C-alpha cells in the first residue's frame, strides 16, 4: 500500500513539475517517478527505524512517554522530508499541526494508546515483562509511523488528483 501511494504521488509531481530530468524526453517520466517514490519510501523507512528504537523505551516503567514523543517528532520530520523530496514548501508550524492532527487521529482509535499502556504495565514485571514491553513498544511505534505516512500520502494524492495547486489552503480541505 505504501509503495503504491508513494508511486502515485511521485507520478503526479513528476508530471506536474517536471522535477527530474527536464531536458530529457517524456519517456523518462516513469523512471523519475519510480526514483522519487523510492526516495519517499526511504524517508518512511528511516523514520520507522527511529521510532522503533524509541519504542524500546517501553521496556522501562514509564517509558511510554518517550515512545509517544518520538512518534510525534518523527512524524513531523518525516512529513518535512517527504515534502522536501517532492519540492513542496509548507511553513514549519503548518506541518507540525498536520503531524499532530494525524498522530492524534491515530491515537484516538485507541490501538496505539492501548499498546503503549499495555507495554507500560508489562514493563513492571522483571525480565519477561520488560522483553514483552520492548516488543510491544517497537511494534506499536512502527505501526503508528507507517499509518501516519499512509495518511499523509493519501492526502497528498487527493490534492494531486484534484488538479489544484498544493498549498496550505488546498491541503486543509482534505484534512
OpenMM code with the backbone's topology and positions (N, CA, C; nanometers):
from openmm import Vec3, app, unit

residues = "UNK UNK UNK UNK UNK UNK UNK UNK UNK UNK UNK UNK UNK UNK UNK UNK UNK UNK UNK UNK UNK UNK UNK UNK UNK UNK UNK UNK UNK UNK UNK UNK UNK UNK UNK UNK UNK UNK UNK UNK UNK UNK UNK UNK UNK UNK UNK UNK UNK UNK UNK UNK UNK UNK UNK UNK UNK UNK UNK UNK UNK UNK UNK UNK UNK UNK UNK UNK UNK UNK UNK UNK UNK UNK UNK UNK UNK UNK UNK UNK UNK UNK UNK UNK UNK UNK UNK UNK UNK UNK UNK UNK UNK UNK UNK UNK UNK UNK UNK UNK UNK UNK UNK UNK UNK UNK UNK UNK UNK UNK UNK UNK UNK UNK UNK UNK UNK UNK UNK UNK UNK UNK UNK UNK UNK UNK UNK UNK UNK UNK UNK UNK UNK UNK UNK UNK UNK UNK UNK UNK UNK UNK UNK UNK UNK UNK UNK UNK UNK UNK UNK UNK UNK UNK UNK UNK UNK UNK UNK UNK UNK UNK UNK UNK UNK UNK UNK UNK UNK UNK UNK UNK UNK UNK UNK".split()
positions = [
    Vec3(0.0817, -0.1188, 0.0000),
    Vec3(0.0000, 0.0000, 0.0000),
    Vec3(0.0867, 0.1262, 0.0000),
    Vec3(0.1886, 0.1294, 0.0861),
    Vec3(0.2779, 0.2454, 0.0928),
    Vec3(0.3470, 0.2673, -0.0413),
    Vec3(0.3923, 0.1599, -0.1013),
    Vec3(0.4633, 0.1699, -0.2290),
    Vec3(0.3731, 0.2259, -0.3384),
    Vec3(0.2485, 0.1783, -0.3434),
    Vec3(0.1535, 0.2265, -0.4445),
    Vec3(0.1218, 0.3741, -0.4260),
    Vec3(0.1002, 0.4145, -0.3018),
    Vec3(0.0715, 0.5553, -0.2741),
    Vec3(0.1909, 0.6437, -0.3091),
    Vec3(0.3098, 0.6000, -0.2712),
    Vec3(0.4299, 0.6779, -0.2996),
    Vec3(0.4480, 0.6943, -0.4503),
    Vec3(0.4246, 0.5891, -0.5251),
    Vec3(0.4386, 0.5964, -0.6709),
    Vec3(0.3320, 0.6872, -0.7314),
    Vec3(0.2089, 0.6771, -0.6824),
    Vec3(0.1012, 0.7614, -0.7333),
    Vec3(0.1319, 0.9099, -0.7113),
    Vec3(0.1755, 0.9437, -0.5914),
    Vec3(0.2099, 1.0828, -0.5599),
    Vec3(0.3299, 1.1267, -0.6431),
    Vec3(0.4301, 1.0417, -0.6540),
    Vec3(0.5513, 1.0753, -0.7298),
    Vec3(0.5201, 1.0973, -0.8774),
    Vec3(0.4344, 1.0138, -0.9358),
    Vec3(0.3979, 1.0300, -1.0771),
    Vec3(0.3341, 1.1654, -1.1013),
    Vec3(0.2445, 1.2033, -1.0121),
    Vec3(0.1783, 1.3324, -1.0288),
    Vec3(0.2798, 1.4468, -1.0232),
    Vec3(0.3662, 1.4441, -0.9241),
    Vec3(0.4602, 1.5550, -0.9081),
    Vec3(0.5651, 1.5585, -1.0178),
    Vec3(0.6017, 1.4424, -1.0701),
    Vec3(0.6967, 1.4418, -1.1826),
    Vec3(0.6330, 1.5023, -1.3072),
    Vec3(0.5078, 1.4670, -1.3322),
    Vec3(0.4386, 1.5216, -1.4496),
    Vec3(0.4095, 1.6700, -1.4324),
    Vec3(0.3613, 1.7068, -1.3147),
    Vec3(0.3195, 1.8452, -1.2910),
    Vec3(0.4381, 1.9419, -1.2888),
    Vec3(0.5462, 1.9009, -1.2264),
    Vec3(0.6575, 1.9926, -1.2041),
    Vec3(0.7791, 1.9660, -1.2914),
    Vec3(0.7753, 1.8554, -1.3680),
    Vec3(0.8953, 1.8151, -1.4419),
    Vec3(1.0166, 1.8215, -1.3504),
    Vec3(0.9997, 1.7676, -1.2313),
    Vec3(1.1010, 1.7802, -1.1273),
    Vec3(1.2346, 1.7200, -1.1682),
    Vec3(1.2314, 1.6061, -1.2321),
    Vec3(1.3563, 1.5394, -1.2665),
    Vec3(1.3777, 1.5363, -1.4173),
    Vec3(1.4998, 1.5492, -1.4571),
    Vec3(1.5432, 1.5278, -1.5951),
    Vec3(1.4600, 1.6077, -1.6962),
    Vec3(1.4434, 1.7366, -1.6699),
    Vec3(1.3602, 1.8216, -1.7548),
    Vec3(1.4035, 1.8187, -1.9010),
    Vec3(1.5312, 1.8156, -1.9228),
    Vec3(1.5802, 1.8298, -2.0597),
    Vec3(1.5682, 1.7017, -2.1415),
    Vec3(1.5387, 1.5899, -2.0761),
    Vec3(1.5310, 1.4625, -2.1469),
    Vec3(1.3858, 1.4380, -2.1881),
    Vec3(1.3627, 1.3559, -2.2882),
    Vec3(1.2277, 1.3308, -2.3417),
    Vec3(1.1313, 1.2725, -2.2408),
    Vec3(1.0038, 1.2652, -2.2808),
    Vec3(0.8951, 1.2226, -2.1928),
    Vec3(0.9033, 1.0795, -2.1450),
    Vec3(0.9780, 0.9917, -2.2114),
    Vec3(0.9882, 0.8521, -2.1703),
    Vec3(1.0554, 0.8350, -2.0363),
    Vec3(1.1188, 0.9384, -1.9877),
    Vec3(1.1898, 0.9302, -1.8615),
    Vec3(1.0965, 0.9512, -1.7422),
    Vec3(0.9738, 0.9988, -1.7660),
    Vec3(0.8818, 1.0276, -1.6562),
    Vec3(0.8635, 0.9089, -1.5622),
    Vec3(0.8472, 0.7880, -1.6170),
    Vec3(0.8287, 0.6713, -1.5313),
    Vec3(0.9518, 0.6435, -1.4469),
    Vec3(1.0689, 0.6588, -1.5066),
    Vec3(1.1929, 0.6393, -1.4323),
    Vec3(1.2024, 0.7416, -1.3201),
    Vec3(1.1695, 0.8665, -1.3484),
    Vec3(1.1735, 0.9719, -1.2473),
    Vec3(1.0749, 0.9430, -1.1352),
    Vec3(0.9544, 0.9029, -1.1706),
    Vec3(0.8527, 0.8736, -1.0697),
    Vec3(0.8953, 0.7556, -0.9821),
    Vec3(0.9523, 0.6524, -1.0434),
    Vec3(0.9990, 0.5383, -0.9651),
    Vec3(1.1103, 0.5786, -0.8694),
    Vec3(1.2014, 0.6618, -0.9185),
    Vec3(1.3111, 0.7096, -0.8341),
    Vec3(1.2558, 0.7912, -0.7179),
    Vec3(1.1651, 0.8816, -0.7468),
    Vec3(1.1061, 0.9672, -0.6439),
    Vec3(1.0270, 0.8849, -0.5428),
    Vec3(0.9515, 0.7867, -0.5901),
    Vec3(0.8746, 0.7041, -0.4971),
    Vec3(0.9681, 0.6245, -0.4057),
    Vec3(1.0827, 0.5813, -0.4587),
    Vec3(1.1805, 0.5107, -0.3757),
    Vec3(1.2402, 0.6039, -0.2704),
    Vec3(1.2584, 0.7311, -0.3068),
    Vec3(1.3074, 0.8288, -0.2086),
    Vec3(1.2052, 0.8453, -0.0957),
    Vec3(1.0787, 0.8540, -0.1316),
    Vec3(0.9728, 0.8694, -0.0309),
    Vec3(0.9695, 0.7470, 0.0612),
    Vec3(0.9756, 0.6291, 0.0031),
    Vec3(0.9754, 0.5056, 0.0825),
    Vec3(1.0974, 0.5012, 0.1739),
    Vec3(1.2110, 0.5459, 0.1234),
    Vec3(1.3329, 0.5511, 0.2039),
    Vec3(1.3164, 0.6445, 0.3237),
    Vec3(1.2496, 0.7567, 0.3024),
    Vec3(1.2224, 0.8509, 0.4125),
    Vec3(1.1366, 0.7824, 0.5182),
    Vec3(1.0310, 0.7134, 0.4759),
    Vec3(0.9419, 0.6457, 0.5705),
    Vec3(1.0186, 0.5384, 0.6477),
    Vec3(1.1018, 0.4615, 0.5792),
    Vec3(1.1788, 0.3561, 0.6463),
    Vec3(1.2769, 0.4146, 0.7476),
    Vec3(1.3392, 0.5272, 0.7121),
    Vec3(1.4338, 0.5920, 0.8040),
    Vec3(1.3621, 0.6323, 0.9327),
    Vec3(1.2467, 0.6953, 0.9189),
    Vec3(1.1740, 0.7405, 1.0377),
    Vec3(1.1117, 0.6240, 1.1131),
    Vec3(1.0820, 0.5175, 1.0423),
    Vec3(1.0324, 0.3968, 1.1068),
    Vec3(1.1391, 0.3406, 1.2011),
    Vec3(1.2627, 0.3411, 1.1556),
    Vec3(1.3725, 0.2909, 1.2401),
    Vec3(1.3899, 0.3773, 1.3640),
    Vec3(1.3757, 0.5076, 1.3480),
    Vec3(1.3894, 0.5992, 1.4621),
    Vec3(1.2833, 0.5696, 1.5676),
    Vec3(1.1575, 0.5585, 1.5261),
    Vec3(1.0512, 0.5355, 1.6249),
    Vec3(1.0545, 0.3937, 1.6803),
    Vec3(1.1040, 0.2990, 1.6018),
    Vec3(1.1181, 0.1637, 1.6555),
    Vec3(1.2237, 0.1627, 1.7664),
    Vec3(1.3323, 0.2371, 1.7466),
    Vec3(1.4350, 0.2475, 1.8514),
    Vec3(1.3761, 0.3138, 1.9760),
    Vec3(1.2967, 0.4179, 1.9545),
    Vec3(1.2333, 0.4861, 2.0682),
    Vec3(1.1325, 0.3947, 2.1381),
    Vec3(1.0737, 0.3027, 2.0647),
    Vec3(0.9799, 0.2075, 2.1234),
    Vec3(1.0451, 0.1180, 2.2275),
    Vec3(1.1768, 0.1076, 2.2216),
    Vec3(1.2499, 0.0295, 2.3229),
    Vec3(1.2323, 0.0896, 2.4619),
    Vec3(1.2002, 0.2190, 2.4684),
    Vec3(1.1796, 0.2854, 2.5980),
    Vec3(1.0612, 0.2254, 2.6727),
    Vec3(0.9710, 0.1597, 2.5998),
    Vec3(0.8564, 0.0974, 2.6663),
    Vec3(0.8993, -0.0133, 2.7625),
    Vec3(1.0194, -0.0639, 2.7458),
    Vec3(1.0685, -0.1695, 2.8346),
    Vec3(1.0999, -0.1157, 2.9739),
    Vec3(1.1076, 0.0163, 2.9854),
    Vec3(1.1363, 0.0801, 3.1140),
    Vec3(1.0040, 0.1327, 3.1705),
    Vec3(0.9731, 0.1063, 3.2953),
    Vec3(0.8488, 0.1599, 3.3517),
    Vec3(0.8396, 0.3116, 3.3299),
    Vec3(0.7285, 0.3553, 3.2722),
    Vec3(0.7085, 0.4971, 3.2435),
    Vec3(0.7677, 0.5429, 3.1116),
    Vec3(0.8273, 0.4525, 3.0376),
    Vec3(0.8952, 0.4879, 2.9131),
    Vec3(0.8035, 0.5173, 2.7959),
    Vec3(0.6742, 0.4929, 2.8122),
    Vec3(0.5795, 0.5175, 2.7027),
    Vec3(0.5791, 0.6638, 2.6608),
    Vec3(0.6070, 0.7534, 2.7528),
    Vec3(0.6107, 0.8963, 2.7213),
    Vec3(0.7192, 0.9248, 2.6183),
    Vec3(0.8337, 0.8620, 2.6341),
    Vec3(0.9437, 0.8795, 2.5387),
    Vec3(0.9021, 0.8271, 2.4018),
    Vec3(0.8398, 0.7115, 2.4002),
    Vec3(0.7982, 0.6498, 2.2742),
    Vec3(0.6951, 0.7355, 2.2011),
    Vec3(0.5982, 0.7869, 2.2727),
    Vec3(0.4933, 0.8678, 2.2109),
    Vec3(0.5499, 1.0013, 2.1627),
    Vec3(0.6385, 1.0612, 2.2395),
    Vec3(0.7029, 1.1863, 2.1988),
    Vec3(0.7835, 1.1649, 2.0715),
    Vec3(0.8514, 1.0526, 2.0625),
    Vec3(0.9303, 1.0216, 1.9423),
    Vec3(0.8405, 1.0072, 1.8201),
    Vec3(0.7228, 0.9489, 1.8367),
    Vec3(0.6300, 0.9340, 1.7243),
    Vec3(0.5885, 1.0715, 1.6720),
    Vec3(0.5537, 1.1598, 1.7627),
    Vec3(0.5084, 1.2937, 1.7208),
    Vec3(0.6207, 1.3688, 1.6495),
    Vec3(0.7385, 1.3715, 1.7093),
    Vec3(0.8509, 1.4446, 1.6492),
    Vec3(0.8933, 1.3824, 1.5168),
    Vec3(0.8992, 1.2521, 1.5121),
    Vec3(0.9432, 1.1849, 1.3899),
    Vec3(0.8404, 1.1978, 1.2786),
    Vec3(0.7127, 1.2005, 1.3138),
    Vec3(0.6083, 1.2185, 1.2131),
    Vec3(0.6233, 1.3551, 1.1471),
    Vec3(0.6426, 1.4576, 1.2279),
    Vec3(0.6615, 1.5917, 1.1727),
    Vec3(0.7836, 1.5949, 1.0801),
    Vec3(0.8952, 1.5379, 1.1245),
    Vec3(1.0179, 1.5390, 1.0442),
    Vec3(1.0001, 1.4551, 0.9175),
    Vec3(0.9264, 1.3449, 0.9263),
    Vec3(0.9007, 1.2613, 0.8091),
    Vec3(0.8217, 1.3399, 0.7047),
    Vec3(0.7193, 1.4128, 0.7478),
    Vec3(0.6415, 1.4936, 0.6548),
    Vec3(0.7290, 1.5999, 0.5894),
    Vec3(0.8148, 1.6600, 0.6679),
    Vec3(0.9076, 1.7605, 0.6144),
    Vec3(0.9970, 1.6973, 0.5070),
    Vec3(1.0511, 1.5793, 0.5366),
    Vec3(1.1401, 1.5112, 0.4418),
    Vec3(1.0667, 1.4678, 0.3143),
    Vec3(0.9427, 1.4213, 0.3280),
    Vec3(0.8638, 1.3842, 0.2100),
    Vec3(0.8398, 1.5084, 0.1242),
    Vec3(0.8032, 1.6183, 0.1888),
    Vec3(0.7817, 1.7430, 0.1152),
    Vec3(0.9088, 1.7886, 0.0452),
    Vec3(1.0204, 1.7707, 0.1108),
    Vec3(1.1493, 1.8089, 0.0510),
    Vec3(1.1756, 1.7263, -0.0753),
    Vec3(1.1447, 1.5978, -0.0701),
    Vec3(1.1601, 1.5111, -0.1886),
    Vec3(1.0740, 1.5624, -0.3042),
    Vec3(0.9538, 1.6068, -0.2713),
    Vec3(0.8575, 1.6484, -0.3729),
    Vec3(0.8725, 1.7955, -0.4130),
    Vec3(0.9556, 1.8690, -0.3418),
    Vec3(0.9718, 2.0109, -0.3717),
    Vec3(0.8558, 2.0953, -0.3216),
    Vec3(0.7883, 2.0487, -0.2169),
    Vec3(0.6743, 2.1209, -0.1581),
    Vec3(0.7250, 2.1999, -0.0386),
    Vec3(0.6757, 2.3212, -0.0257),
    Vec3(0.7178, 2.4049, 0.0862),
    Vec3(0.5961, 2.4482, 0.1677),
    Vec3(0.5899, 2.4000, 0.2910),
    Vec3(0.4890, 2.4438, 0.3860),
    Vec3(0.5618, 2.5075, 0.5035),
    Vec3(0.4932, 2.5928, 0.5757),
    Vec3(0.5559, 2.6512, 0.6940),
    Vec3(0.5745, 2.5424, 0.8000),
    Vec3(0.6731, 2.5638, 0.8854),
    Vec3(0.7036, 2.4668, 0.9903),
    Vec3(0.5838, 2.4471, 1.0830),
    Vec3(0.5184, 2.5550, 1.1198),
    Vec3(0.4032, 2.5452, 1.2097),
    Vec3(0.2881, 2.4683, 1.1463),
    Vec3(0.2670, 2.4879, 1.0159),
    Vec3(0.1605, 2.4156, 0.9475),
    Vec3(0.1890, 2.2651, 0.9499),
    Vec3(0.3120, 2.2268, 0.9190),
    Vec3(0.3464, 2.0839, 0.9202),
    Vec3(0.3330, 2.0238, 1.0595),
    Vec3(0.3733, 2.0998, 1.1602),
    Vec3(0.3603, 2.0489, 1.2972),
    Vec3(0.2141, 2.0263, 1.3309),
    Vec3(0.1266, 2.1171, 1.2885),
    Vec3(-0.0140, 2.0965, 1.3184),
    Vec3(-0.0736, 1.9819, 1.2409),
    Vec3(-0.0309, 1.9618, 1.1167),
    Vec3(-0.0777, 1.8468, 1.0382),
    Vec3(-0.0317, 1.7171, 1.1064),
    Vec3(0.0959, 1.7119, 1.1431),
    Vec3(0.1503, 1.5921, 1.2081),
    Vec3(0.0781, 1.5642, 1.3392),
    Vec3(0.0569, 1.6676, 1.4199),
    Vec3(-0.0129, 1.6489, 1.5475),
    Vec3(-0.1552, 1.5996, 1.5248),
    Vec3(-0.2204, 1.6543, 1.4232),
    Vec3(-0.3570, 1.6127, 1.3921),
    Vec3(-0.3652, 1.4671, 1.3507),
    Vec3(-0.2740, 1.4259, 1.2637),
    Vec3(-0.2766, 1.2870, 1.2174),
    Vec3(-0.2398, 1.1914, 1.3306),
    Vec3(-0.1376, 1.2265, 1.4105),
    Vec3(-0.0991, 1.1411, 1.5228),
    Vec3(-0.2142, 1.1330, 1.6239),
    Vec3(-0.2828, 1.2447, 1.6468),
    Vec3(-0.3979, 1.2441, 1.7387),
    Vec3(-0.5084, 1.1535, 1.6864),
    Vec3(-0.5327, 1.1579, 1.5558),
    Vec3(-0.6341, 1.0709, 1.4972),
    Vec3(-0.5970, 0.9243, 1.5130),
    Vec3(-0.4698, 0.8941, 1.4934),
    Vec3(-0.4243, 0.7557, 1.5099),
    Vec3(-0.4411, 0.7128, 1.6553),
    Vec3(-0.4021, 0.8010, 1.7467),
    Vec3(-0.4116, 0.7688, 1.8899),
    Vec3(-0.5570, 0.7556, 1.9348),
    Vec3(-0.6447, 0.8339, 1.8731),
    Vec3(-0.7849, 0.8325, 1.9167),
    Vec3(-0.8535, 0.7003, 1.8880),
    Vec3(-0.7983, 0.6223, 1.7955),
    Vec3(-0.8622, 0.4933, 1.7714),
    Vec3(-0.8313, 0.3944, 1.8829),
    Vec3(-0.7435, 0.4330, 1.9727),
    Vec3(-0.7200, 0.3539, 2.0923),
    Vec3(-0.6154, 0.2448, 2.0796),
    Vec3(-0.5862, 0.2004, 1.9588),
    Vec3(-0.4930, 0.0890, 1.9433),
    Vec3(-0.3526, 0.1284, 1.9891),
    Vec3(-0.3049, 0.2434, 1.9412),
    Vec3(-0.1701, 0.2875, 1.9789),
    Vec3(-0.1591, 0.3154, 2.1271),
    Vec3(-0.2590, 0.3813, 2.1812),
    Vec3(-0.2582, 0.4135, 2.3238),
    Vec3(-0.2658, 0.2850, 2.4063),
    Vec3(-0.3522, 0.1936, 2.3656),
    Vec3(-0.3655, 0.0663, 2.4379),
    Vec3(-0.2355, -0.0141, 2.4325),
    Vec3(-0.1690, -0.0125, 2.3168),
    Vec3(-0.0432, -0.0861, 2.3039),
    Vec3(0.0628, -0.0295, 2.3975),
    Vec3(0.0730, 0.1026, 2.4030),
    Vec3(0.1716, 0.1629, 2.4927),
    Vec3(0.1334, 0.1462, 2.6395),
    Vec3(0.0051, 0.1551, 2.6689),
    Vec3(-0.0394, 0.1345, 2.8069),
    Vec3(-0.0111, -0.0092, 2.8510),
    Vec3(-0.0415, -0.1035, 2.7614),
    Vec3(-0.0134, -0.2437, 2.7925),
    Vec3(0.1348, -0.2697, 2.8094),
    Vec3(0.2143, -0.2113, 2.7196),
    Vec3(0.3600, -0.2276, 2.7296),
    Vec3(0.4105, -0.1666, 2.8591),
    Vec3(0.3557, -0.0531, 2.8969),
    Vec3(0.3977, 0.0128, 3.0200),
    Vec3(0.3657, -0.0744, 3.1415),
    Vec3(0.2482, -0.1362, 3.1411),
    Vec3(0.2132, -0.2253, 3.2522),
    Vec3(0.3047, -0.3480, 3.2563),
    Vec3(0.3318, -0.4036, 3.1395),
    Vec3(0.4198, -0.5206, 3.1345),
    Vec3(0.5610, -0.4894, 3.1826),
    Vec3(0.6042, -0.3651, 3.1622),
    Vec3(0.7418, -0.3293, 3.1970),
    Vec3(0.7697, -0.3403, 3.3465),
    Vec3(0.6651, -0.3462, 3.4291),
    Vec3(0.6856, -0.3601, 3.5734),
    Vec3(0.7144, -0.5051, 3.6143),
    Vec3(0.6949, -0.5989, 3.5223),
    Vec3(0.7262, -0.7400, 3.5503),
    Vec3(0.8723, -0.7619, 3.5099),
    Vec3(0.9582, -0.7991, 3.6034),
    Vec3(1.1007, -0.8136, 3.5708),
    Vec3(1.1256, -0.9135, 3.4573),
    Vec3(1.2179, -0.8847, 3.3753),
    Vec3(1.2720, -0.9601, 3.2632),
    Vec3(1.1680, -0.9937, 3.1566),
    Vec3(1.0804, -1.0879, 3.1819),
    Vec3(0.9836, -1.1306, 3.0806),
    Vec3(0.8921, -1.0146, 3.0415),
    Vec3(0.8469, -0.9405, 3.1389),
    Vec3(0.7618, -0.8251, 3.1128),
    Vec3(0.8354, -0.7170, 3.0361),
    Vec3(0.9640, -0.6979, 3.0710),
    Vec3(1.0437, -0.5980, 3.0001),
    Vec3(1.0626, -0.6354, 2.8535),
    Vec3(1.0852, -0.7632, 2.8290),
    Vec3(1.1031, -0.8109, 2.6909),
    Vec3(0.9733, -0.7957, 2.6129),
    Vec3(0.8629, -0.8335, 2.6742),
    Vec3(0.7324, -0.8203, 2.6081),
    Vec3(0.6990, -0.6732, 2.5834),
    Vec3(0.7302, -0.5875, 2.6799),
    Vec3(0.7047, -0.4435, 2.6648),
    Vec3(0.7893, -0.3858, 2.5521),
    Vec3(0.9120, -0.4311, 2.5432),
    Vec3(1.0010, -0.3851, 2.4363),
    Vec3(0.9437, -0.4229, 2.2999),
    Vec3(0.9023, -0.5476, 2.2856),
    Vec3(0.8454, -0.5928, 2.1578),
    Vec3(0.7169, -0.5170, 2.1254),
    Vec3(0.6326, -0.4982, 2.2251),
    Vec3(0.5073, -0.4255, 2.2042),
    Vec3(0.5299, -0.2797, 2.1676),
    Vec3(0.6239, -0.2156, 2.2343),
    Vec3(0.6540, -0.0752, 2.2060),
    Vec3(0.7100, -0.0549, 2.0670),
    Vec3(0.8010, -0.1423, 2.0278),
    Vec3(0.8598, -0.1339, 1.8938),
    Vec3(0.7521, -0.1541, 1.7873),
    Vec3(0.6685, -0.2553, 1.8062),
    Vec3(0.5626, -0.2837, 1.7080),
    Vec3(0.4598, -0.1701, 1.7017),
    Vec3(0.4214, -0.1153, 1.8168),
    Vec3(0.3236, -0.0061, 1.8190),
    Vec3(0.3782, 0.1180, 1.7492),
    Vec3(0.5038, 0.1499, 1.7743),
    Vec3(0.5634, 0.2672, 1.7102),
    Vec3(0.5760, 0.2474, 1.5599),
    Vec3(0.6142, 0.1292, 1.5181),
    Vec3(0.6276, 0.1005, 1.3743),
    Vec3(0.4921, 0.1145, 1.3057),
    Vec3(0.3902, 0.0599, 1.3664),
    Vec3(0.2562, 0.0685, 1.3078),
    Vec3(0.2077, 0.2138, 1.3034),
    Vec3(0.2365, 0.2897, 1.4058),
    Vec3(0.1923, 0.4299, 1.4113),
    Vec3(0.2586, 0.5140, 1.3029),
    Vec3(0.3884, 0.4999, 1.2838),
    Vec3(0.4579, 0.5831, 1.1841),
    Vec3(0.4171, 0.5409, 1.0432),
    Vec3(0.3967, 0.4136, 1.0228),
    Vec3(0.3522, 0.3649, 0.8921),
    Vec3(0.2130, 0.4197, 0.8604),
    Vec3(0.1236, 0.4149, 0.9586),
    Vec3(-0.0119, 0.4668, 0.9399),
    Vec3(-0.0094, 0.6166, 0.9132),
    Vec3(0.0764, 0.6890, 0.9839),
    Vec3(0.0890, 0.8336, 0.9618),
    Vec3(0.1408, 0.8627, 0.8205),
    Vec3(0.2340, 0.7828, 0.7723),
    Vec3(0.2876, 0.8008, 0.6367),
    Vec3(0.1797, 0.7756, 0.5326),
    Vec3(0.1060, 0.6682, 0.5488),
    Vec3(-0.0001, 0.6353, 0.4538),
    Vec3(-0.1069, 0.7452, 0.4544),
    Vec3(-0.1444, 0.7929, 0.5727),
    Vec3(-0.2443, 0.9002, 0.5831),
    Vec3(-0.1968, 1.0255, 0.5099),
    Vec3(-0.0736, 1.0634, 0.5302),
    Vec3(-0.0193, 1.1842, 0.4679),
    Vec3(-0.0123, 1.1689, 0.3157),
    Vec3(0.0336, 1.0533, 0.2699),
    Vec3(0.0421, 1.0304, 0.1252),
    Vec3(-0.0973, 1.0273, 0.0617),
    Vec3(-0.1964, 0.9759, 0.1338),
    Vec3(-0.3333, 0.9770, 0.0804),
    Vec3(-0.3833, 1.1201, 0.0634),
    Vec3(-0.3513, 1.2062, 0.1580),
    Vec3(-0.3913, 1.3464, 0.1463),
    Vec3(-0.3201, 1.4112, 0.0278),
    Vec3(-0.1899, 1.3869, 0.0150),
    Vec3(-0.1150, 1.4415, -0.0986),
    Vec3(-0.1728, 1.3921, -0.2310),
    Vec3(-0.2108, 1.2645, -0.2340),
    Vec3(-0.2673, 1.2066, -0.3559),
    Vec3(-0.4016, 1.2718, -0.3895),
    Vec3(-0.4861, 1.2942, -0.2894),
    Vec3(-0.6163, 1.3579, -0.3136),
    Vec3(-0.5985, 1.4991, -0.3677),
    Vec3(-0.5069, 1.5742, -0.3087),
    Vec3(-0.4816, 1.7102, -0.3566),
    Vec3(-0.4293, 1.7055, -0.4999),
    Vec3(-0.3386, 1.6106, -0.5263),
    Vec3(-0.2808, 1.5983, -0.6596),
    Vec3(-0.3876, 1.5628, -0.7631),
    Vec3(-0.4735, 1.4696, -0.7313),
    Vec3(-0.5766, 1.4261, -0.8265),
    Vec3(-0.6855, 1.5317, -0.8477),
    Vec3(-0.6984, 1.6226, -0.7513),
    Vec3(-0.7995, 1.7275, -0.7672),
    Vec3(-0.7579, 1.8299, -0.8727),
    Vec3(-0.6299, 1.8271, -0.9079),
    Vec3(-0.5804, 1.9187, -1.0104),
    Vec3(-0.5430, 2.0558, -0.9573),
    Vec3(-0.5632, 2.0780, -0.8300),
    Vec3(-0.5293, 2.2078, -0.7719),
    Vec3(-0.3809, 2.2178, -0.7408),
    Vec3(-0.3390, 2.3381, -0.7103),
    Vec3(-0.2008, 2.3565, -0.6687),
    Vec3(-0.1902, 2.3204, -0.5221),
    Vec3(-0.0762, 2.2694, -0.4862),
    Vec3(-0.0579, 2.2264, -0.3487),
    Vec3(-0.0065, 2.3423, -0.2660),
    Vec3(-0.0935, 2.3933, -0.1817),
    Vec3(-0.0554, 2.4944, -0.0851),
    Vec3(-0.1313, 2.4656, 0.0434),
    Vec3(-0.1060, 2.5449, 0.1461),
    Vec3(-0.1666, 2.5167, 0.2758),
    Vec3(-0.3191, 2.5196, 0.2705),
    Vec3(-0.3764, 2.6111, 0.1923),
    Vec3(-0.5228, 2.6206, 0.1838),
    Vec3(-0.5846, 2.4984, 0.1167),
    Vec3(-0.5264, 2.4535, 0.0036),
    Vec3(-0.5819, 2.3372, -0.0659),
    Vec3(-0.5621, 2.2104, 0.0177),
    Vec3(-0.4527, 2.2062, 0.0922),
    Vec3(-0.4234, 2.0900, 0.1751),
    Vec3(-0.5246, 2.0783, 0.2896),
    Vec3(-0.5624, 2.1906, 0.3482),
    Vec3(-0.6561, 2.1912, 0.4617),
    Vec3(-0.7919, 2.1309, 0.4235),
    Vec3(-0.8296, 2.1426, 0.2946),
    Vec3(-0.9585, 2.0892, 0.2503),
    Vec3(-0.9672, 1.9382, 0.2664),
    Vec3(-0.8534, 1.8724, 0.2645),
    Vec3(-0.8523, 1.7255, 0.2677),
    Vec3(-0.8155, 1.6669, 0.4031),
    Vec3(-0.7921, 1.7517, 0.5009),
    Vec3(-0.7590, 1.7003, 0.6340),
    Vec3(-0.8811, 1.6474, 0.7052),
] * unit.nanometer
topology = app.Topology()
chain = topology.addChain("A")
for resn in residues:
    res = topology.addResidue(resn, chain)
    for name in ("N", "CA", "C"):
        topology.addAtom(name, app.Element.getBySymbol(name[0]), res)
